[in-house]
Amino acid sequence: MKEINLPKREIKFRCWFAGKMWQVIRIDFLSGRVYLSEDGQNEDTYSDFTKEDFVLMQYTGLKDKNGKKIYEGDILEYKNTGAWGRFVVKWDKRGFWDCGIDYKNSKIIGNLFENPELLRDN
């Protein structure tokens, strides 16, 4: 059997839970528990998938112009054909929705949960 070399990608998650953003340390699908960390290093707490205020967001594998990892729910500011705009990173059946935006020339300015005011018209 021929060996297939798939491209390596970083699979990471973060989570909005109990009014703040957490890093996901590990997910136990059998128990339904997600182990969370506030600092990304130490396991602080765990939650279950059924809580209403629990929102899991995946890392896209992309970085903004400052090298910051882009997750679902991030709000990006970008320049397209001379005009500035804002965009929320979303997932659909085909992948992360991008509207043809060049991520390397965009920057993360917040996320849907901590900075919803960034999406309001001025």
C-alpha angles and dihedrals in degrees: 000000000000117000115237118211110209120195113264116243134177113243110200137154138197128193139213106217136153093359099308144075118258134187114237111234097181142341123223105199094184095059095030091235128140116198112217138195130194094204098035092242112069127046105244104169145338135229137189127244094243100067112113095222093052114105120175117204126190128220109246096215088244132107130208124237090278093053093253116147114251117225133182109277095033117134112225128196114210143168117230122179091339097311126104120227144165128234136186115221109235138174124226134166092285099046138271108349110237112166089216093294119160101231093195089065096044130081134211110245098172143306139267095259105043098031111028090145089072089074096053118102113254 
